[in-house]
Amino acid sequence: MSPEPAAPPLAPSSADLGRGLSTEVLLYVVLAGVFVTCLVLGDVTGGKAFATPVGPVSVGMILFPVTFLLTDVINDFYGKRGARFVTGVGAAMATLSYLALVVTTALPTDAESYFLDGEYAKIFGGSSKLFIASIVAYLLGQLLDIQVFHFWKRLTRGRHLWLRATGSTLLSQLVDTAVINTIFWGGVADKSASWIAAKIVREYLIKVGIAVLLTPVVYALHAFIVRRLSLTPLPHRDN
């Protein structure tokens, strides 16, 4: 069994610091920054819903599929280690954001504050149950996405980018959507199992639609990295 090819460094070496960050490190930082931004904003804005032909859907559904797209790109160029590292950073930053919002919500509000207590708490307060559901669903979905992506990459010997990108996202998004809704809405008195199931199906279909629409973006970003930045994806593993 051959070892997995070493991923590009996740931190600049002393030589890089002396002459400027390497292209690999700069790209990784940008991809990780966009990833964490979409993750945190998806959590913060998730309380707003917009109308669709299939019913109300959280605006967070727009941003969360982007994180899976970026996971696939990072997976391809930095391997499992790089993708798992970003996943861990994302979980840590989401936790930091939640704790910061809990603290700032608890602080007393001045009479001249733009937000009053109730307004700020309603927008940014959130709930511990939602946070736990979100983190558990996120970690399970992301780690599954990483594994399935590499399964398809090995099976196709590095060909058919659309298959490993879309195939991994379809399964991981299903798990993510099912877990967060089951944990958060399960046990709520006025929410039946059929209501939760319908919500899971509705949100999953929205995510699938966004994932399919983002497939050309995956190809465009992949091509930009290869042609303009002169970086190549890590080779697939034969084992």
HELIX and SHEET records of a PDB file:
HELIX    1   1 SER A   14  ARG A   19  1                                   6    
HELIX    2   2 THR A   23  THR A   45  1                                  23    
HELIX    3   3 GLY A   60  ALA A  106  1                                  47    
HELIX    4   4 ASP A  117  TYR A  120  1                                   4    
HELIX    5   5 ALA A  121  GLY A  125  3                                   5    
HELIX    6   6 SER A  128  LEU A  155  1                                  28    
HELIX    7   7 LEU A  161  TRP A  185  1                                  25    
HELIX    8   8 ALA A  193  LEU A  213  1                                  21    
HELIX    9   9 THR A  215  ARG A  227  1                                  13    
SHEET    1   A 2 ALA A  49  PHE A  50  0                                        
SHEET    2   A 2 VAL A  57  SER A  58 -1                                        
END                                                                             
